[in-house]
Amino acid sequence: RRIVEPAKLRVNFQHLVTASPVAGLGGAWLVEPLGENTSRVRLLHEFRAAADDPGALDRIGAEIDRSAVAELAALKENAEREYADAELTFSFEDTVHVDGSAKDLFAFINEANLWSERLPHVATVRLEEDTPGLQTLEMDTRAKDGSVHTTKSYRVTFPHQHIAYKQVTLPALMTLHTGHWTFTDTDQGVAATSQHTVSLNTDNIARVLGDTATVADAREYVHTALSTNSLATLNHAKAHAEGRR
């Protein structure tokens, strides 16, 4: 049984069923804020032995200590991972407004097999679509520094409004990259949007950006790189769609 006291940052607990040599066991979790992003967690126990045996009390106490250390370590690991993940995983989007049709914009993004001819940052491209609407896209893209990176993505298309994808060959700074292209009719024309969700690979930050680089530096680097390519693609799609009016 647990009694949660949010105002006190405390959770009391009592085991309703115990096994010999334990006759009763209860306690509390207490959280003590130490700063804006730091806390101390204490795990308290009270117990009774089934028999009046000092040796049994010692054995029970030792086992509870071992269990408490493991529980606190697991709590620390999971809480810190969740906090870190919130910083490491982020989403953003770029939008251009187009005086053209959603159909033409969709066609430009859908026809990725033509990107090496249409987009300056795409060196080579390979597109497979054995089942209509299900695509495998591999391409070599040029970065600002002149380096070439190979990526592979699986795409699902929804004419003429939406293309979703998951990148499966990832650059060194990412452990996850998903996104979608959307084309939404507005009073002024069409809003063409590229959205990205990214998780950073912290193991490679120092190798790629230098020993003093931080997670914030990696976020900015990845955001800038992806936005640069997205906006380049969107603006070429805009020119294509507006040229067909």
NORVENSUL-V798287 format. One record per backbone hydrogen bond with DSSP energy under -1.0 kcal/mol. CO is the residue of the C=O (numbers start at 1). NH is the residue of the N-H. E is the energy in kcal/mol with one decimal. If there is no record, write none. Layout:
BEGIN
CO/NH/E
CO/NH/E
END
This chain:
BEGIN
1/14/-2.3
3/12/-2.9
5/10/-1.8
6/9/-1.1
9/31/-2.5
10/5/-3.2
11/29/-2.9
12/3/-2.8
13/27/-2.3
19/22/-2.5
21/50/-3.1
24/48/-2.3
25/15/-2.8
26/46/-2.8
27/13/-2.5
28/44/-3.0
29/11/-2.4
30/42/-2.8
32/40/-2.7
38/34/-2.7
38/35/-1.6
40/32/-3.4
42/30/-2.7
44/28/-1.6
46/26/-2.6
48/23/-3.2
48/24/-1.4
51/53/-2.3
53/57/-1.8
54/58/-2.1
55/59/-2.2
56/60/-2.8
57/61/-2.7
58/62/-2.4
59/63/-2.2
60/64/-2.6
61/65/-2.3
62/66/-2.2
63/67/-2.4
64/68/-2.9
65/69/-2.5
66/70/-1.9
67/71/-2.5
68/72/-2.7
69/73/-2.2
70/74/-2.3
71/75/-2.4
72/76/-2.7
73/77/-2.5
74/78/-2.5
75/79/-2.8
76/80/-2.6
77/81/-2.1
78/82/-2.3
79/83/-2.1
80/84/-2.7
81/85/-3.2
82/86/-1.7
84/88/-2.3
85/89/-2.6
88/200/-1.6
90/198/-2.8
92/196/-2.9
94/194/-2.7
96/192/-2.8
98/100/-1.4
98/190/-2.3
101/105/-1.8
102/106/-3.0
103/107/-2.1
104/108/-1.8
105/109/-1.9
106/110/-3.1
107/111/-2.5
110/112/-1.9
111/114/-2.0
112/115/-1.8
114/117/-1.4
114/118/-1.5
115/119/-3.4
119/122/-1.5
121/142/-2.9
124/140/-2.3
126/138/-2.9
128/136/-2.4
131/134/-2.6
133/157/-2.2
135/155/-2.7
136/128/-2.5
137/153/-2.9
138/126/-3.3
139/151/-2.6
140/123/-3.2
140/124/-1.0
141/149/-2.7
143/146/-1.8
147/143/-3.2
149/141/-2.8
151/139/-2.3
152/168/-3.0
152/169/-1.6
153/137/-3.0
154/166/-2.1
155/135/-2.8
156/164/-2.6
158/161/-2.4
158/162/-1.9
161/183/-2.1
162/158/-3.2
163/181/-3.0
164/156/-2.8
165/179/-2.1
166/154/-2.4
171/174/-1.8
173/201/-2.2
176/199/-1.9
177/167/-2.7
178/197/-2.6
179/165/-2.6
180/195/-2.7
181/163/-2.3
182/193/-2.6
184/191/-3.1
189/186/-3.1
190/98/-3.1
191/184/-2.4
192/96/-2.4
193/182/-2.3
194/94/-2.3
195/180/-1.6
196/92/-2.0
197/178/-2.3
198/90/-2.3
199/175/-2.8
199/176/-1.3
201/204/-1.4
204/208/-2.3
205/209/-3.1
206/210/-1.9
210/213/-1.6
214/218/-2.1
215/219/-2.7
216/220/-2.3
217/221/-2.5
218/222/-2.7
219/223/-2.8
220/224/-2.6
221/225/-2.4
222/226/-2.7
223/227/-2.7
224/228/-2.4
225/229/-1.8
226/230/-2.7
227/231/-3.0
228/232/-1.9
229/233/-2.5
230/234/-3.1
231/235/-2.6
232/236/-1.8
233/237/-2.5
234/238/-2.6
235/239/-2.2
236/240/-2.3
237/241/-2.8
238/242/-2.9
239/243/-1.7
END
